[in-house]
């Protein structure tokens, strides 16, 4: 009898252990489904040079959207948008320079010379470009690399077209995001009332254009009618000159080929080359007005309406009540356009996250959390987080029901044993604590908080798709490997991707998503007294202030 009771007790214990272990078993199967080899197949495709960098808007980024949607659907992702599709269109108004209307005219006593776009000149800063006519007498200010307040203060610049020798653009991200931003000749010239700033491209760029038979790029100026981004930049902390006191436009920034530059200055190509050589050698290059020469620029745009697509779908939660609450997993699929014939593949930024999300779809259909999970492959992140802003502002579910956002952006570079968390401490101590606990229970990456603060000089807090969620009072985090010298260059290719690190980070996100999705309550908002609920009422919050 005693033996029978003992055996029965052992069977009951064994049954209970098996029952209790079943979620862990499913979670283990989910972890096993996240494989670097699978992610490599998809990244080899999306970061191929034929995609031209997947800029938004473009046909190539829409093909990428179609690919991601079909692959996600095949893994079990369901549509959640009102029209039953996976594609949330983001309307875009695109303005480009009109070759038929835009001209440069060099006026002298002997007549005029006309220069055409894109063969001879282009816009150096399309984002702030304005239409219209700009003209002024020519003044030569030397080399861009040597320009500073001291070298320019003695020149009469008001109403003039300032011309400078350009320099080779450095590889990697351009400096200037922090408080120690370098001197900006364009900003200084505009502040002095100049009509325009013209740089003559150096020999390296000139030779590249000649060899490839190219003209200047058709830069784009974009407007997003469906997205309210008013005040976003204004709510970011000041990090250097704010532009206060600058006169209003018109002011134009142009780049010109070397032959055109020599014509504007009234010198021979050989003389222009000698000036470039002197500047490169550190010898002084004399500056001053160029007598008898006026430069007129007529800049006009062609405008068209188009769109780009967020890819959106969901995995329904298992709990009858909690499935009406959500976690969003986000990562942008777009990158940068080609520049003067060079492709910017965007393998790490952000092909790595786009394919990691496919792996997460597969894993989370094996082990679904109690809450529902919405996946958003955002578009036009490189244009100002546009797809993420559009999704939050046109959300197919109540934003008040989104517990948290896990944003993946750049997962595959730098130290294989570490990851940055950005923004996880901004709204919810429970959210940050849950992320760290999930990491400790899974892959045990070393977490670096260097970029957590909104006041960090690099402003990473504001620079990825987690921010629109935080702006709406939703706890959000950017999971980030950090930048490299290849960031935003043609060298961000698949040959430099650390797939083993991608797999580790993706498994961390999977475990974190399950933990957040299975909690009894949504992530508590307990960090800021001015953010006590989720919703658009939070958009006026100055996030860098406590």
N, C-alpha and C positions, 0 to 999 in steps of 0.2 A: 504493500500500500504506500509505504513511504517512498519507495522507488518510483512508483507510478506518479505520485505527486511531484517528485523531483523532476521526472522527465517532462511532465506537463508544464511545470514552471519554466523549464528550460525552453520548451517549444514556444511558450507565450513570449518569453524574453527575446527569443530569436525572431519571432514574428514582428514584435514591436521594433526591434533593431532594424529589420529589413524595411519596415514601413517608414521609419524615421530616416533611413538612409536613402530612400528613393529620390527626394529632391536633390540631395548631394550627388547622387548618381547621374541625374539629368543635367545638373550643373557641370559635372565632369564631362559629359558628352558634349555640352555646349562649348566648353573650353577646348576640347579636342577638335571641334569643328573649325576653330580659328587657326588657320594654317598659313604660314608665310608663302608657301609655294602657290597656293590659290591666289593670294593677293598679287603676287608677281605677275601672273598671267594677265590680270586685268590692268595692272599698271603699265606693263609692256605695251598694251594697246593704247591706253588713254594718254600716255606721255610720249607717244611716237611723234616724230617730227612732222608727219603728215597732218597732224591736228593743228599745227601752227601756234601752239600755246593755249588753245581753247579760250580766246578772248571773248568777253561778252560786250555787245552782241556780235555773233558770227554764226555762220552755218556749222562750223566745227564744234562749237560749244553745244549747239542743239543736237548734233549727232552724239556727242558725249552724253547729253541728257537722255536721249533715246536709249542708248546702250545701258546706262545705269538703271533706268526704269525697267527695262526688260530683264536685266539680270536680277534686280531686286524682286520683281514679280515672280521670277522662276524660283526664288528662294522662299517665297511665301508672303511677301509684303502685299498688303491690300490697299486699294485706293481709299482716300478719306476726303478728297476734295468734293465740293458739291456737284460737280459735273461728272463724277465717277472716273476721272482720269488721274494720271500721276503727274500732270504738268500744270503748274501754277504760273500763268503768263505774267511777266512783269513788263508793262509797256515802257518803251524807251523812245525818246525823241533824239535823233542823231544829227548833229550839224558838222559838216566838214567844209574845208576851204573849197571854193568854186574855182576850178582852173579856168573856166570860161570868163570869169569876171575879175579875178584878182591879178594885180600887176604891181611891179615896182618900176618907177621911172626915175632915171638919173638926169637931172636938168643942169645944163651948163650953157655958157654963152654961145657955144657952137651948136646947140640943139639938144636932143634928148636920146637916151638909150633905154629900151624897154626890156625888162627881165620878167620871166614867166614862172609860174608855179605849175608843177613841182620840180621842173628841170633846174632852175637857178636858185630858188629860195623856198623856205618853209617857215612854219610858225614854231618858235622855240618853246612856247608855253601855251598850248592850246586850251588848257583848263581855264585860263583867265583871259583868253583872246576875245577881242571885241570887233564887231564889224565897223567899217567906216574908212575914211580917208585920213591918213597921217602924213605929215610932211614937216621938213625942217632942214636947215643948213646942216651939213655933215661936220661932225667933230670926231677926231680919232682919239681914243682914250688908252691906247696901248694894248697890253695883253690882259685877258680876264684873270689869269692867275696872279697878276701883280696889282690888280685894281684894289684900292682901298680909299678910305675917306681922304687921307693925306694926298694921294696921287690925283684925286679928282676935284678937290676943293678949289683949286685955282682956275678951273675951267668954267667957261660960261656954258651952262647946260640947258637952261630954260628954253623950251621950244625947239631944241636941237634933236637931230638923229645921231645918237652916239654909236660909234662903230669900234669894235674891239676884235683882237685876235682870239679865236677860241682855243680850247685845250682838249686833249684827248679825254673822253669821259672815263672815269675810273670804273673798274668792275666792282660789282657788289652794290649794296644799297647806297643810295646817295646820302651824304651827311645832311644834317639840318633839322632833325626832328627834336632835338633837345635844346636846352637853354644856351648851349655853347655853339649855336648855329653859326656857320661861317659867314663872312661878309657877303652880302648879295648886291652885286653891281646893279642889277635890274631894280631892286627895291630902292637903292640909293638914287638912281637916276630918275625914277618916277617921283621920288620925294622932292627932287630938285626941279621938277616940271618939264623934264625932257619929253619929247614927242614919241621917242622910240629907242630901242636898244637892238643893235644888229651885231651878231657875232659871225665871223668868217671861220668856217670849219677848218681844222688842221689837215695836214697832208694825209694822215692815216685814214680819216673818214673820206676825204676826197678820193683817195685811191680805191677804197672799198666800193664807193658808188660807181666809179669808172669801171672797175673790173666786173661788177655785176650788172652794169647797164641800168642803174637805178636812179631815180630822183628822190626827193624828200618824201617822207611818209605822209600819208593823209591822216593827220591827227584828227581825233574826234572830240567834240564837245557834247556831253550827254545831259539830258534832262529826264527826270523820272516822274511823270505826272501822277502816278498812283502812290508815291512814297513821300511822306512828310519827313523831311530831314532838316526842317527849319530849326535853327538854333543848336544843332548837334555840335558843330565845330565851336560855336560860341560858348557852349557849356564845358568845353575842354579847358584845362588850365593853360594860362599863357606860358609860352616857352620861348621867349625871345621877342623880337620886334613884332608888334601886333598890327602894324599898318596904320595906327592912329595918326591923324594929321596929314596923311598922304592925300594929294589932290585926286579927284575922281578921274576915271578914264576920260579921254582917250590916251592910251599908251599901248604901244605894240612891241612885242619881242619877236625878232626874226633871226633866222639862220640863212647864210648864203654860201654858195659854192665859191671856190677860190677865184675863178675867173670873174664872177660877179663882184666879189669883194675888191679885187684889183680895180675894176671899173668904177666902183663907188668911190674909192680913194683917189682915182686918177693916176694910178701907178701901173707899172708893168708887172706881169706875173713873177718875173725874176726879183723885182724889188719887194714884192709881197713875201716871197719865199725868204729873202734875206731878213725881213723883219721877224718872221717866225723863228728863224735860226738864232737870231740875236736873243729873242725872248726865251727860247729853250736853253740857251747857254747862260742865262742870267744877266745878260748885258742890257743896259737901258734902251728902251724903244721910245723915241720922242713922241709926244702927244700934242694935240692942239687942233684948232679949226682947220678944215680943208677948204681953202678959199675957192669961191666960185662954183660950188657944187651943192645942189639941193636934192634931197632924196624924198620922193613921194611914194607912199604905199597905199594902195587901194585893196582892202581885204574884205571879201564877201563870202557868205556861206551858202551851201546847199543843204536843205533840211529834209529828212525823211522820218517816217514813223515806223518802228519795228518793235520787237519784243525779245526777251530771253526768258528761259523757263527755270523756275525752281522745280526739282523733282521731289514729290511728297508722297508718303505712304505710311501705313501704320500696322502694328501688330497689336491685336486686341488683348487686353489684360484678362486674367483668369477669374478675378473676383467680381461677382455680380454688381457690387457697389463701387469698388475702387477702380474698375475699368473705365469709369467716366472721369477719372483723373489721369494725368499724362506726364511723361518724361519726353523731352525732345532730344534727339541726337542729331547734331548738325555738323556740316563740313562743306566748304565751298568747292565747286567743281571747276570753276573758271581760273584762268591765269592771265598772262600778259600777251598783247599782240606782238607780231614780228616787228623788229626794228632794223631797218636798212638791210633786209635780207637775212637777218639772224633770227632763229627760232628760240623762244624761251619756253622749254618743255614743261616746267612746273611739276616735276616728278614729286619732289617733297612738298612743294607749295602749289596745289594742295592735292595732287593726285594720290598721295599717300593716304589721306583721310577719306577720299572718295571711295577707294577700294577697301579700306578698313571697315567702312560702314556696310559694305556688302557682306563682309565676314560677320559682322554683328547681326545683320538680318538673319543670316543662317543660324547663328548660335541662339538667338533669342526666339526663334521659332521652335527650337528643341526644348528650351526651358523658358517659358513665358512668365514674366512677373505678374503680380496681381493688378498693377496699373498698366495702362496701355502705353505703348512707346511709339512716338511719331518720329520718322526719319525725314530730314530735310537736307537735300543736296542743294545748297544755295547757289544762286548765280550772281554775277557782278559784285562779288565781295571786293575784288580789286578796284572797283569803281566807288567804294565807300560803303561797304556792307549792305548794298542795295537789296539783294534778295532776302537777307535776314530781316531787314526793316520791313520789307513788303509782307513777308510771312506773318510777322508779329502784328502788323497793322491790318492784315486781312486774314486773320487766323480762322481755320475751319472749325476750331473748338474754342470754348471760352478761355481766354488767357488766364482768368482767375483759377482755372483748373489745372494749370501746368505747374507741377511740383518743382521741376528743375530742368536746366538745360546742360547737356554735356556737349561741348563744342570741340571738335577735333580739327586742328589746323597745323600741319607740319609735324609729322610723327617719326621721321625716319633718319635723322642725322644726329651728329654730335655724340656725346658720351652714351654708350649703349645701356648704361645702368641708371640713367637719371631722366627726369622729366620736370618741366616747369608747370605749375598750376598758376593761372592768372584769373583773378576775380573771385575765387572760391570763398574768400573771407569777407566779401563786400556786403552780404545780406543775411547770411545764416551760418551760425557757428555749427549747427547740426550738419549742414551740407558739407562744410569743410571737414568736419570730423568723420563723416561717413566715407568720404573719398579716401582719406588717409587709412581708415580701417580696412577698406576694400583692398587698397594697395598692399597693406601689411599681410592680409590673408591670401594674397594671390602671388603677384610677380615680384613684389618688394623692390620696386624702383626707388631710387633716392629722389625725394621730392625737393625741388628748389623753389623758394618763394621770392626770388629776386624781383620779379616783375609784378607782384601782387598789387602794389600801391598804384592808384590812379595818378599819383604825382610823380611816378618814376619818369626820368627824362625821355625815355623812349616811348612812353605813352602806350605800351602794349595793352593796357586795360581797355583802351578804346579801339583797338585795331583788328579785331576779328569778330566773328558772328555771334559770340556770346553776349556782346555789349547790348544789342537791342533788347535781349531778354532782361538783362539787369536793369536797363532803362525802364522796363515795364514792371519792375519789382519782383522778377522771377530769379531765384538763385541760379547763377550761371558760372561756368568755368571754361576757360580755354586751356586745353591740354596740349602742350606745345614743346617741341624739342629744342627750340631756340634757332636763331638765324646762323648762317654760315657765310663765308665769302662768296658762295654761289647763289645766295639769295637774290632773286629778281635778276638773274643773269642767264645767258644761254647754257651755263654749265650745270644747272639744276636738272640733271638727267637721271635716267634709271641706273646708269653705271655707278652712281654714288649713293644709292639707297641702301640702308641697312634694314633688310627685311626681317631679320631676327628681332630687332628693336621694335619694328612695326607690330610684330606678333605679340610681343610682351605688352606694349601699350594698349593694344586692342583687347587683350584679355583683361587687363586692369579695368578698362571701360565697361566691359561686359559684366564683371563682378559688381562694379559700382552701380550699374544700371539695375541689376537684380536687387541689390540692397536697398536702393532708393525706392524701387518699384514695389517692394514688399513691406515697407514700413506701414504702421497703422495709420499714420497721418502724413500729410504733405510736409515738406521741409519748412520748419518754423522760421519766420522772419524776426530776428532778434538782435540785429547788429545796429541798425539805424532807427532812432525814434521817429524820423520823418518818413520811413517806409514800413508800414504795418500791414499792407495788403497789396495784392498783385493787381496791375491794371495801368491804363494810360495816364492816370492821375500823377504818376511818379516821374513823368518825363521832364519836369522842371527841376528835378533834384540836381544839385551840383555835386557830382559823385566824388570829387577829390576833397571835399570839405566834410569834416565830422561835426 
